[in-house]
Amino acid sequence: MSSPSSADGGRLGVALLGSTGSIGRQAVEVLERHADRFRVVALATGSNGAELEAQARRLHPAVAALADGDAPLDLPAGTTRAGGADALEAMATRDDVDLVVVGTAGVVSLRPVLAALRAGKVVATANKETLVAGGHLVMAEAGARAAERAIVHAGDPLASPLAWLRPIDSEHSAIWQCLVGEPRGAIARLVLTASGGPFLDATPDELAGVTPARALQHPTWTMGAKITIDSATLANKGLEVIEAHWLYDVGYDAIDVVVHPQSVVHSAVLFVDGSLKAQLGTPDMRLPIQYALTHPERLPSPATPPDLVAAGRLDFRAPDESRFPALRIARQAGRTGSRASAALIAADEVAVARFLDGTLDFPGISRLLEVAVTRFGEGADQAPDVDSLVALDREVRAAFATGPIGRPA
Ligand SMILES: NC(=O)c1ccc[n+]([C@@H]2O[C@H](COP(=O)([O-])OP(=O)(O)OC[C@H]3O[C@@H](n4cnc5c(N)ncnc54)[C@H](OP(=O)(O)O)[C@@H]3O)[C@@H](O)[C@H]2O)c1
């Protein structure tokens, strides 16, 4: 990690990619709350120019980028506009950036994340594609940076891949927090909790009639539309199993999913001695975002602490993969390799968009995933380079953008 500029009071320079989304806005809140530690240097987003302008007026970044290059953008004095295909990479590797926070959806952040890690920047990411499609690439880079630090000083906090590639997702943050101070060889199993979404007890007939409006009502979390639908199908938990495999280097057979409707236990680690260590909190993404930014320190946050007495009871049950097949399909894609996982996550983006626009029914999401993984995910090269991953992403999206989705042959 490059040293924070002493001219700036030792504050860490931050590039925030996807600043206007659900994660991005909450990251802005965390960064503003800890403005004594962080200086926002770069902001990037997709099409929401009005919100980007408002953020730039509050945070005064050196640079701001809107993917929609033709749209007008009224930035304050001192903030320049970045553009072009390489804008995110350029922002993520600036000399005055120490930490890159990734809140974009989709594969767009994969190149910037790799470039940032190569340039010695710490990356805190909520983005799923980073690990689901590019886990073999990003963890290799994070591992290389950690190994360089370990040569100098084994006790350096940056001598761990997780200090370079920091998870924001609440489940992976929970596992990360459980692993602090624990030897790697002591892990027996990872336990990812899932809220189960709004249709936990729905019958197959009820699932067939689920509407987008109903699926967007998550019982415990407030999130972006895509991830809310993914929670309802359990595809999100399948993607998280793949992310956990890469982050913690644990085999798929040792990663469990447990449905926990109250979303208080965010995930847990079972150790070889039979001890199960969990992290608990109220469902509030500002906490895992802040932990990823301040690790290994903990600072006060606006999250309400969990009240176990008020909660009264915490329930757990096994997921039903016959009613929610996306979890099984994702796990299988993960086992097959990164090509299959990349096909899965690209297909999921199309499937959710089609469900939301009414051209696919709710069970059709899982059907599309299975067809896409079967058609595009197989093949010998299960560790594609970034160009191949981006091409595959495009190919899968084009193949399923329209038309009926049958069962896989
Ligand atoms: N929301 C959560 O609570 C949560 C929890 C865990 C993990 N995640 C993961 O975090 C990621 C983001 O989720 P989200 O819910 O925050 O999504 P979101 O609300 O859809 O936000 C996505 C952000 O990416 C921006 N973006 C899109 N295309 C871009 C481009 N070409 N260049 C730069 N920025 C671009 C969007 O900009 P515009 O809005 O301007 O188009 C927006 O700021 C996803 O991978 C999700 O699965 C989310």
The ligand as an SDF file (V2000), in Angstrom:
LIG
                    3D

 48 52  0  0  0  0  0  0  0  0999 V2000
  -26.6590   -3.4850   -1.9260 N   0  0  0  0  0  0  0  0  0  0  0  0
  -26.1570   -4.2540   -0.9870 C   0  0  0  0  0  0  0  0  0  0  0  0
  -26.5500   -4.1740    0.1870 O   0  0  0  0  0  0  0  0  0  0  0  0
  -25.0900   -5.2690   -1.3250 C   0  0  0  0  0  0  0  0  0  0  0  0
  -24.6550   -6.1540   -0.3240 C   0  0  0  0  0  0  0  0  0  0  0  0
  -23.6220   -7.0310   -0.6250 C   0  0  0  0  0  0  0  0  0  0  0  0
  -23.0630   -7.0670   -1.8920 C   0  0  0  0  0  0  0  0  0  0  0  0
  -23.5360   -6.2220   -2.8530 N   0  0  0  0  0  0  0  0  0  0  0  0
  -22.9280   -6.2740   -4.1950 C   0  0  0  0  0  0  0  0  0  0  0  0
  -22.3270   -5.0140   -4.4260 O   0  0  0  0  0  0  0  0  0  0  0  0
  -22.4240   -4.6790   -5.8260 C   0  0  0  0  0  0  0  0  0  0  0  0
  -23.1910   -3.3510   -5.9450 C   0  0  0  0  0  0  0  0  0  0  0  0
  -24.4990   -3.5670   -5.4410 O   0  0  0  0  0  0  0  0  0  0  0  0
  -25.5490   -2.3790   -5.2860 P   0  0  0  0  0  0  0  0  0  0  0  0
  -26.7510   -3.0110   -4.6960 O   0  0  0  0  0  0  0  0  0  0  0  0
  -24.9230   -1.2330   -4.6260 O   0  0  0  0  0  0  0  0  0  0  0  0
  -25.8310   -2.0670   -6.8280 O   0  0  0  0  0  0  0  0  0  0  0  0
  -26.5230   -0.7650   -7.4530 P   0  0  0  0  0  0  0  0  0  0  0  0
  -27.3500   -0.0850   -6.4380 O   0  0  0  0  0  0  0  0  0  0  0  0
  -27.1230   -1.2160   -8.7270 O   0  0  0  0  0  0  0  0  0  0  0  0
  -25.2700    0.1950   -7.7770 O   0  0  0  0  0  0  0  0  0  0  0  0
  -24.3420   -0.0770   -8.7890 C   0  0  0  0  0  0  0  0  0  0  0  0
  -23.4200    1.1080   -8.9560 C   0  0  0  0  0  0  0  0  0  0  0  0
  -22.5230    0.8570  -10.0570 O   0  0  0  0  0  0  0  0  0  0  0  0
  -22.5510    1.9980  -10.9100 C   0  0  0  0  0  0  0  0  0  0  0  0
  -22.1480    1.6400  -12.2620 N   0  0  0  0  0  0  0  0  0  0  0  0
  -22.8270    0.9700  -13.2040 C   0  0  0  0  0  0  0  0  0  0  0  0
  -22.1060    0.9010  -14.3470 N   0  0  0  0  0  0  0  0  0  0  0  0
  -20.9410    1.5420  -14.1050 C   0  0  0  0  0  0  0  0  0  0  0  0
  -19.7900    1.8160  -14.8780 C   0  0  0  0  0  0  0  0  0  0  0  0
  -19.6780    1.4070  -16.1470 N   0  0  0  0  0  0  0  0  0  0  0  0
  -18.7750    2.5100  -14.3090 N   0  0  0  0  0  0  0  0  0  0  0  0
  -18.8730    2.9380  -13.0270 C   0  0  0  0  0  0  0  0  0  0  0  0
  -19.9400    2.6970  -12.2390 N   0  0  0  0  0  0  0  0  0  0  0  0
  -20.9600    2.0060  -12.7740 C   0  0  0  0  0  0  0  0  0  0  0  0
  -23.9670    2.4850  -10.8030 C   0  0  0  0  0  0  0  0  0  0  0  0
  -24.0830    3.7920  -11.3060 O   0  0  0  0  0  0  0  0  0  0  0  0
  -25.5200    4.4310  -11.7520 P   0  0  0  0  0  0  0  0  0  0  0  0
  -26.4670    4.2020  -10.6600 O   0  0  0  0  0  0  0  0  0  0  0  0
  -25.1420    5.8620  -11.9000 O   0  0  0  0  0  0  0  0  0  0  0  0
  -25.8880    3.7820  -13.0240 O   0  0  0  0  0  0  0  0  0  0  0  0
  -24.1400    2.4040   -9.2970 C   0  0  0  0  0  0  0  0  0  0  0  0
  -23.4630    3.4770   -8.6820 O   0  0  0  0  0  0  0  0  0  0  0  0
  -23.1380   -5.8470   -6.4940 C   0  0  0  0  0  0  0  0  0  0  0  0
  -22.1700   -6.7580   -6.9900 O   0  0  0  0  0  0  0  0  0  0  0  0
  -23.9020   -6.4890   -5.3360 C   0  0  0  0  0  0  0  0  0  0  0  0
  -24.1760   -7.8450   -5.5360 O   0  0  0  0  0  0  0  0  0  0  0  0
  -24.5280   -5.3180   -2.6010 C   0  0  0  0  0  0  0  0  0  0  0  0
  1  2  1  0
  2  3  2  0
  2  4  1  0
  4  5  1  0
  4 48  2  0
  5  6  2  0
  6  7  1  0
  7  8  2  0
  8  9  1  0
  8 48  1  0
  9 10  1  0
  9 46  1  0
 10 11  1  0
 11 12  1  0
 11 44  1  0
 12 13  1  0
 13 14  1  0
 14 15  2  0
 14 16  1  0
 14 17  1  0
 17 18  1  0
 18 19  2  0
 18 20  1  0
 18 21  1  0
 21 22  1  0
 22 23  1  0
 23 24  1  0
 23 42  1  0
 24 25  1  0
 25 26  1  0
 25 36  1  0
 26 27  1  0
 26 35  1  0
 27 28  2  0
 28 29  1  0
 29 30  1  0
 29 35  2  0
 30 31  1  0
 30 32  2  0
 32 33  1  0
 33 34  2  0
 34 35  1  0
 36 37  1  0
 36 42  1  0
 37 38  1  0
 38 39  2  0
 38 40  1  0
 38 41  1  0
 42 43  1  0
 44 45  1  0
 44 46  1  0
 46 47  1  0
M  CHG  2   8   1  16  -1
M  END
$$$$
